[in-house]
Amino acid sequence: MEDQWNRAVRVLGGVPTDAAADLTQRYGEPHRAYHNAFHVAAVLREAWEIADVSAEDWALLTLAICAHDVVYDARPGDDERASAAWAREKLTEAGLAERHVAKVSELVLATLGHQSDDPLAHILLDADLSILGADPVVYDGYAVAVRAEYSAVPDDLWRQGRSKVLRGLLDRADLFHTPQAVARWDAPARENLRRELSTLRDNAPKL
């Protein structure tokens, strides 16, 4: 991750600072059961598989992917905004042009609602959600890890909140944006989401 961040900074005309080391430290925080360095590596890998972009755009995507969960305290909305602010600060310090800084910040903020009209953001968003279309065993591990990150939330509130999220994803006509992602992940993702939703219902206390 550090090498990819620094390489992307150089491609965009900047000079690497201490940001890459800060990324490693932050993604290694002990409370991160899922949103850690392994997640970033997976998003980078899947984005590369579905992207067909210029070197400059890939550098922008790399920086946004590395930064998109750099602040993670299980506070949806606040985390994304803080991560975008972190990216803006670090990339400005690295000497990137304002248009590049603004673009990376914009891409990070696209993860807030996982909706965008930007084709470049579509690659990030699809890669970020690629775990939904993973093998069922891998998906189940992801679900357990996310629950661990919200361990302070009581079980009944967790089931309600998580079920709402899952139903919201299933209700989307376009869960993924790029044709490549739709072909690879849409069908298995919907099956995984339905299966987890069913499990949450089955585990609810019986009145």
Sequence and secondary structure as in RCSB ss.txt:
>XXXX:A:sequence
MEDQWNRAVRVLGGVPTDAAADLTQRYGEPHRAYHNAFHVAAVLREAWEIADVSAEDWALLTLAICAHDVVYDAR
PGDDERASAAWAREKLTEAGLAERHVAKVSELVLATLGHQSDDPLAHILLDADLSILGADPVVYDGYAVAVRAEY
SAVPDDLWRQGRSKVLRGLLDRADLFHTPQAVARWDAPARENLRRELSTLRDNAPKL
>XXXX:A:secstr
 HHHHHHHHHHTT    SHHHHHHHHHT TT SSSSHHHHHHHHHHHHHH    HHHHHHHHHHHHHTTSS SS 
TTHHHHHHHHHHHHHHHHTT  HHHHHHHHHHHHHTTTT  S HHHHHHHHHHTGGGGS HHHHHHHHHHHHHHT
TTS HHHHHHHHHHHHHHHHT S S  SHHHIIIIIHHHHHHHHHHHHHHHHTS   
